[in-house]
Amino acid sequence: MNADELEQVGGLARRLTRKETDVAVLKKDKLAGYPPLAHLLEASLRGAGERGTLLIPELRFDGNETVGVFSDYGGESSDSRFLTYSVLVFGWNHAYPIQEEFEKIRNHHCFADTTEMSYEESSSGQLEARTKGLPQYQ
């Protein structure tokens, strides 16, 4: 990228990042009712905020009024070495580009549009994708 392109990307990133963010989102009168993961997430966000490394996307730009939040977890089987959690958050008005990117990924890896994807460690140490009810592609 040249200097002009870097400045444009930097400007876009600054415009799409919240300047002021209160990460204390758990209600104090209900702290005991939240799962441990919620407490860990808030503590992590607070720590990043205190270090000045917290970047929260501004999801209200360009007229967006609704947010899509999707999450998944893995590693629940007895032979898994790790528990993993992932969260995708985006402005719902901007769902179409997200869908386009998902379609590119699915096409690149030969996944059907409606197939649930999961990842398992192969014997070579690399991750390979497996799909339910479809042949494997690598």
C-alpha positions in Angstrom: 0.0 0.0 0.0 1.2 3.5 -0.7 1.1 6.4 1.8 -2.3 7.7 0.5 -3.9 4.3 0.7 -2.6 3.8 4.2 -3.9 7.2 5.3 -7.4 6.3 3.8 -7.4 3.0 5.6 -6.3 4.6 8.8 -9.0 7.3 8.5 -11.7 4.6 7.9 -10.4 2.7 11.0 -10.6 5.8 13.1 -14.1 6.6 11.9 -15.3 3.1 12.6 -13.8 2.8 16.1 -15.6 4.1 19.2 -13.8 6.8 21.0 -15.5 6.5 24.4 -16.5 3.0 25.6 -17.8 2.0 29.0 -17.0 -1.7 29.4 -18.7 -2.0 32.8 -21.8 -3.7 31.3 -22.7 -6.2 34.0 -25.4 -4.9 36.4 -24.0 -4.6 39.9 -27.2 -5.8 41.6 -27.2 -9.0 39.5 -23.5 -9.9 39.5 -24.1 -13.3 41.2 -26.4 -14.3 38.4 -23.9 -13.9 35.6 -21.9 -17.0 34.4 -18.1 -16.9 35.1 -17.4 -16.4 31.4 -19.3 -13.0 31.5 -17.1 -11.9 34.5 -14.0 -13.0 32.6 -15.0 -11.1 29.5 -15.7 -7.9 31.3 -12.5 -8.1 33.3 -10.6 -8.6 30.1 -12.3 -5.7 28.4 -11.6 -3.5 31.5 -7.9 -4.5 31.5 -7.5 -3.7 27.8 -9.3 -0.3 28.4 -6.9 0.5 31.2 -3.9 -0.4 29.0 -5.2 1.7 26.1 -5.4 -1.3 23.8 -9.2 -1.7 23.7 -10.6 -1.1 20.2 -14.4 -1.3 20.0 -16.1 -1.0 16.6 -18.6 1.8 16.1 -21.6 -0.2 15.0 -23.9 2.8 14.7 -22.3 4.3 11.6 -24.1 4.7 8.3 -27.6 4.6 9.8 -27.2 1.2 11.4 -29.8 0.6 14.1 -29.5 -3.1 14.8 -26.6 -5.3 15.8 -26.1 -9.0 14.9 -24.4 -11.1 17.5 -23.4 -14.7 16.7 -21.4 -17.0 18.9 -20.1 -20.6 18.9 -18.0 -22.8 21.2 -15.9 -25.9 20.7 -13.8 -28.4 22.6 -16.6 -29.9 24.7 -15.6 -33.5 23.9 -13.6 -35.4 26.5 -10.5 -35.7 24.2 -10.3 -31.9 23.4 -7.3 -30.1 24.8 -8.9 -26.6 24.7 -12.2 -24.9 25.0 -12.8 -22.2 22.4 -15.4 -19.5 22.2 -15.9 -17.2 19.2 -18.2 -14.2 18.8 -19.0 -12.3 15.6 -20.6 -8.9 16.1 -21.6 -6.6 13.2 -24.1 -3.9 12.1 -27.1 -5.7 10.7 -27.5 -3.1 8.0 -24.1 -4.3 6.7 -25.0 -8.0 6.7 -24.8 -8.4 3.0 -20.9 -7.9 2.8 -20.6 -10.4 5.7 -22.7 -12.9 3.7 -20.6 -12.4 0.6 -17.4 -13.1 2.6 -18.9 -16.3 4.1 -19.9 -17.4 0.6 -16.3 -16.9 -0.6 -15.0 -18.9 2.3 -17.5 -21.7 1.7 -16.9 -21.8 -2.0 -13.1 -21.8 -1.5 -13.3 -24.8 0.9 -16.2 -26.5 -1.0 -18.8 -26.3 1.8 -22.5 -26.3 1.0 -24.4 -23.1 1.8 -26.3 -24.7 4.7 -23.6 -26.9 6.2 -22.4 -26.4 9.7 -18.6 -26.3 9.8 -16.5 -27.8 12.5 -12.7 -28.1 12.9 -10.8 -31.1 14.2 -7.1 -31.5 14.6 -5.7 -33.9 12.0 -2.8 -36.3 12.6 -0.4 -33.9 10.8 -1.1 -31.1 13.4 -2.9 -29.0 10.8 -6.5 -28.1 11.1 -8.8 -29.7 8.6 -12.4 -28.8 8.0 -15.1 -31.4 8.3 -18.7 -31.1 7.3 -21.8 -33.1 8.4 -23.1 -35.2 5.6 -20.7 -34.1 2.9 -17.4 -35.5 1.6 -14.2 -33.9 3.0 -12.3 -31.5 0.8 -8.8 -30.3 1.5 
